[in-house]
Amino acid sequence: MTGKPKFAVFASGSGSNFQAIHDAIEAGHLSGTITLVVTDKPDAFVVERARIAGIETLAIKPSSFSSKEVYEQEVLQNLKELEVEWIILAGYMRLVGNVLLEAYPNRIINIHPSLLPAFPGKDAIGQAMAHGVKVTGVTVHYVDAGMDTGPILAQAAVEVVDGDRKQTEKRIHALEHELYTRTLQKLWSR
């Protein structure tokens, strides 16, 4: 695939991976256009980051809808209106359901702070530290119906700072920002 894909970034928190992706586009290191930021937490800092970047935001609480399917239909309608080609999960803390999986087969990508299949799900860094591992890492993968079970696109390792979660997180986030943009560029340059 060549050209500049149009994609949406889904995030639930501060949006540091969104910011890294946006900055990589601005610097010419990543081809693509972020057409929408989707968040399930309207008060998340990613909303402010998107506003500063001039990117449209869809900030809606899933609990406002009668079901996950109805929520995803609303999201999907917005994606279709903006002709979004890819969904990039960047700290989106919800499992993607069938509505979006069927609309975007092999076009939903996630980043996870562990060397999958180790430590899937929430608090992967905490899981790694609790198990006393010396090395953890970052995985970029396709999203499927499971929790962090989709085919792996890229992985990179990070040494755990013994007993120091904050420093370990710092290392992981720095690696995430570099690995995610590099992997997306490689994927979209095929």
C-alpha positions as CSV (number, residue, x, y, z in Angstrom):
1,M,0.0,0.0,0.0
2,T,1.3,3.4,-0.9
3,G,0.1,6.9,-0.3
4,K,-1.2,8.6,2.8
5,P,-3.7,6.5,4.7
6,K,-6.5,8.2,6.6
7,F,-6.8,6.8,10.1
8,A,-8.4,7.4,13.4
9,V,-6.6,7.1,16.7
10,F,-8.5,5.6,19.6
11,A,-7.2,6.6,23.1
12,S,-8.5,6.6,26.7
13,G,-5.9,8.5,28.5
14,S,-3.2,11.1,28.2
15,G,-2.6,10.5,24.5
16,S,1.2,10.3,24.5
17,N,1.2,7.7,21.7
18,F,-1.3,9.9,19.8
19,Q,1.1,12.8,20.2
20,A,4.1,10.7,19.0
21,I,2.2,9.7,15.9
22,H,1.0,13.2,15.2
23,D,4.6,14.6,15.7
24,A,6.0,11.9,13.4
25,I,3.6,12.9,10.7
26,E,4.5,16.6,11.2
27,A,8.2,15.8,11.0
28,G,7.7,13.8,7.8
29,H,8.7,10.4,9.4
30,L,5.2,8.9,9.0
31,S,2.9,9.1,6.0
32,G,-0.7,9.4,6.9
33,T,-3.5,11.7,8.1
34,I,-5.2,11.5,11.4
35,T,-8.8,12.3,10.6
36,L,-10.3,11.6,14.0
37,V,-9.5,10.9,17.6
38,V,-12.0,8.7,19.3
39,T,-12.1,8.5,23.1
40,D,-14.4,6.7,25.5
41,K,-13.4,9.1,28.2
42,P,-14.5,12.7,27.3
43,D,-12.3,14.2,30.1
44,A,-9.1,12.4,28.9
45,F,-6.1,14.6,28.1
46,V,-6.0,13.2,24.6
47,V,-9.0,15.5,23.8
48,E,-6.9,18.5,24.6
49,R,-3.9,17.2,22.6
50,A,-6.2,16.7,19.6
51,R,-7.7,20.1,20.0
52,I,-4.3,21.7,20.0
53,A,-3.4,19.7,16.9
54,G,-6.6,20.8,15.1
55,I,-7.9,17.2,14.8
56,E,-11.6,16.4,15.2
57,T,-12.5,14.4,18.3
58,L,-15.4,12.0,19.0
59,A,-15.6,11.8,22.8
60,I,-18.5,9.6,23.9
61,K,-19.0,7.3,26.9
62,P,-20.0,3.8,26.0
63,S,-22.3,3.7,29.1
64,S,-24.5,6.3,27.3
65,F,-25.5,3.6,24.8
66,S,-27.8,0.6,25.3
67,S,-25.0,-1.9,24.2
68,K,-21.5,-2.2,23.0
69,E,-22.8,-2.8,19.5
70,V,-24.9,0.4,19.5
71,Y,-21.8,2.4,20.8
72,E,-19.6,0.9,18.1
73,Q,-22.3,1.6,15.4
74,E,-22.1,5.3,16.4
75,V,-18.3,5.3,16.2
76,L,-18.5,3.4,12.9
77,Q,-20.8,6.0,11.4
78,N,-18.4,8.8,12.2
79,L,-15.5,6.8,10.8
80,K,-17.3,6.2,7.5
81,E,-18.3,9.9,7.2
82,L,-14.6,10.8,7.4
83,E,-13.5,7.9,5.1
84,V,-11.2,6.4,7.7
85,E,-9.2,3.5,6.4
86,W,-7.4,2.3,9.5
87,I,-8.0,2.3,13.3
88,I,-4.9,2.8,15.4
89,L,-5.4,2.0,19.1
90,A,-3.1,4.1,21.3
91,G,-3.9,3.4,24.9
92,Y,-7.6,2.6,24.2
93,M,-8.7,0.6,27.2
94,R,-11.6,-1.2,25.7
95,L,-11.8,-4.4,23.8
96,V,-12.9,-3.7,20.2
97,G,-16.1,-5.6,19.3
98,N,-17.5,-7.3,16.2
99,V,-19.0,-4.1,14.7
100,L,-15.6,-2.5,14.2
101,L,-13.7,-5.8,13.7
102,E,-16.0,-6.7,10.8
103,A,-15.8,-3.1,9.3
104,Y,-12.0,-3.0,9.5
105,P,-10.6,-6.5,9.0
106,N,-6.8,-6.5,9.3
107,R,-7.0,-2.7,9.6
108,I,-7.0,-2.2,13.4
109,I,-3.6,-2.0,15.0
110,N,-2.7,-1.9,18.7
111,I,0.4,-1.2,20.8
112,H,0.8,-3.1,24.1
113,P,3.4,-2.6,26.8
114,S,4.8,-6.2,27.0
115,L,6.4,-8.8,24.8
116,L,3.2,-10.6,23.9
117,P,2.0,-13.3,24.6
118,A,3.4,-12.4,28.0
119,F,1.3,-10.1,30.2
120,P,-1.8,-9.4,28.1
121,G,-4.6,-7.1,29.3
122,K,-4.5,-4.3,31.8
123,D,-1.5,-3.2,33.7
124,A,1.1,-5.2,31.7
125,I,3.9,-3.3,33.3
126,G,2.6,-4.1,36.8
127,Q,2.2,-7.7,35.8
128,A,5.8,-7.9,34.5
129,M,7.2,-6.3,37.7
130,A,5.2,-8.5,39.9
131,H,6.6,-11.6,38.1
132,G,10.1,-10.2,38.6
133,V,11.1,-10.3,35.0
134,K,14.4,-8.6,34.0
135,V,13.2,-7.8,30.5
136,T,9.8,-6.7,29.2
137,G,9.0,-4.7,26.1
138,V,6.5,-3.4,23.5
139,T,4.4,-5.2,20.9
140,V,2.6,-3.8,17.9
141,H,-0.1,-6.2,16.6
142,Y,-3.2,-6.5,14.6
143,V,-6.4,-6.6,16.7
144,D,-8.7,-9.6,16.7
145,A,-11.6,-10.7,18.9
146,G,-9.3,-11.7,21.7
147,M,-7.4,-9.7,24.3
148,D,-4.0,-8.8,22.8
149,T,-4.0,-12.0,20.8
150,G,-3.8,-10.7,17.2
151,P,-0.9,-11.4,14.8
152,I,2.3,-9.6,15.9
153,L,3.8,-7.0,13.6
154,A,6.8,-5.9,15.7
155,Q,8.3,-6.3,19.1
156,A,11.2,-4.7,21.0
157,A,12.7,-5.4,24.4
158,V,13.2,-3.1,27.4
159,E,15.2,-3.8,30.5
160,V,13.2,-3.5,33.7
161,V,14.6,-1.0,36.2
162,D,14.6,-3.2,39.3
163,G,12.0,-2.0,41.8
164,D,11.4,1.2,39.9
165,R,8.1,1.2,38.0
166,K,8.3,4.8,37.1
167,Q,11.6,4.5,35.3
168,T,10.5,1.2,33.7
169,E,7.4,3.0,32.3
170,K,9.5,5.8,31.0
171,R,11.6,3.4,29.0
172,I,8.6,1.6,27.7
173,H,6.8,4.8,26.6
174,A,9.9,6.0,24.8
175,L,10.2,2.7,23.0
176,E,6.4,2.7,22.2
177,H,6.6,6.1,20.5
178,E,9.5,5.1,18.3
179,L,8.3,1.5,17.5
180,Y,4.7,2.4,16.7
181,T,5.5,5.1,14.2
182,R,8.2,3.0,12.5
183,T,6.0,-0.1,12.3
184,L,3.0,1.9,10.9
185,Q,5.3,3.5,8.2
186,K,6.6,0.1,7.3
187,L,3.1,-1.4,7.1
188,W,1.8,1.5,5.0
189,S,4.8,1.4,2.7
190,R,4.2,-2.1,1.5
